[in-house]
Amino acid sequence: MFAYRRVMYTHPWKRFGHDRLYVHLDDETSIGYWDRTTDELHPASAKHAETLTTFIAEWRKQDAVASSAPPQTATA
């Protein structure tokens, strides 16, 4: 799926005009977030900057593929 298997989950957050995607490791350590409004990355620490950058790049590729998929037809 993603290059970094230790990433357990993402947490989208939309409030007060912000649109962020928070990223956590499998041990629940926060590695930072991506501000989707400004397209800026905010790593929790310098040691997580590369992991966050790589993860978001992969996430964006997969999101683009999913967004371009044709809608599924409902079956009765």
N, C-alpha and C positions, 0 to 999 in steps of 0.2 A: 504494500500500500504506500506508505511514506518511507523516505530514506532513513528516518530516525524512528525505529520501532519503540523506543522508550517513551515516545509521546503517547500519552494515554488518551487525552481528550482535549477538545477545544470547547470554549464557552463563549458563545456570542453574547454581546451586551449592547443594547440600544436604549439609551435614555438621555434626556436633556440635550438632544441634538448630537449625541455621540453615537458612533457605530464602531464597536471594537470586537476583535476576536482574541480572547485570552487563550493561551496555550500552556498546558501543564504536562509534566512528566508522569510516568506511571507511578511514581512514589508521591504524587500530588504536589511536587515542587513546581511553583510557577516559573516559567522561563520568560514570560513577558507577554506583550500583546501587540497586535497590529491595529492601528487606527485606520479603518477603512475609509473614513471621510477625508483624511489628509494623506493617506497612503504612506504613513510613517510607522516604522517599527520601534518599539520601546522594550528592549530586553530588560529583564529584571536585574541582571548583572552583566558585566563584560564577558564573563565566561559563558554566558548563554546566547550571546549575540549571533554567533555563527549557526548554532542549532536553530534559533528562531528564524533567521534569514532563510536557511535551507528549507525548513518546514513550511514557511509561508509561501515560498516559491513553488513547492510541490503542491500545496493546498490550492493555490491559484490555478495551476495547470489542471488539476482534477476538477475544480469548480467550473472552469471554462468548458471542459469536455461535457460535464453534466448539464451545464446551461445550454449547450448547443444541441443536445439530444432532442429529437422530435418528441412532442407530447404523446403520452400513451393513451390509447383509446379505451374508454371504459367498456367493460363487457357486462351484458345483462345477466 
